Amino acid sequence: MKMRPDLIVPGEHEEDFVVARDARVVTVPFSPLEKRMAKEKPQLMPGLKKLREELGDAEFERLITRIHNINVADERCLIVAESELHRTFIERDAIPAIAKAFNVTNIRVVTQG
């Protein structure tokens, strides 16, 4: 059986870094949460609108616009924050508003990386 040429299997030559010929890394500029969610998860838009009303425009821009991702399922909400500092600010200043806007009782805020 012949292995695919782009498949890398750990073994005696682990130190040799091999990249497939057609591998690409694409950089996409960061866009505000509302703009991304309108395309990717339109079901979250009513909750985001309520959240903006709860927090006010200035706090919404400071805390929510920079969020990397948000998922809501039943009474649970998972938020991926930009950094540890951002996560701390969200937990300190926005948890009650998030709970009310999305009608959730379990909110978890994490950071990427």
SULWO-V879882 format. One record per backbone hydrogen bond with DSSP energy under -1.0 kcal/mol. CO is the residue of the C=O (numbers start at 1). NH is the residue of the N-H. Records with the same first field share a line. If there is no record, write none. Layout:
CO: NH + NH
This chain:
4: 7
11: 14
13: 16
20: 23
32: 36
33: 37
34: 38
36: 40
37: 41
41: 44
42: 45
44: 48
45: 49
46: 50
47: 51
48: 52
49: 53
50: 54
51: 55
52: 56
56: 60
57: 61
58: 62
59: 63
60: 64 + 65
64: 67
65: 33
69: 80
71: 78
73: 76
75: 105 + 106
76: 73
77: 108
78: 71
79: 110
80: 68 + 69
83: 87
84: 88
85: 89
86: 90
87: 91
88: 92
89: 93
90: 94
94: 98
95: 99
96: 100
97: 101
98: 102
99: 104
106: 77
108: 79
110: 81
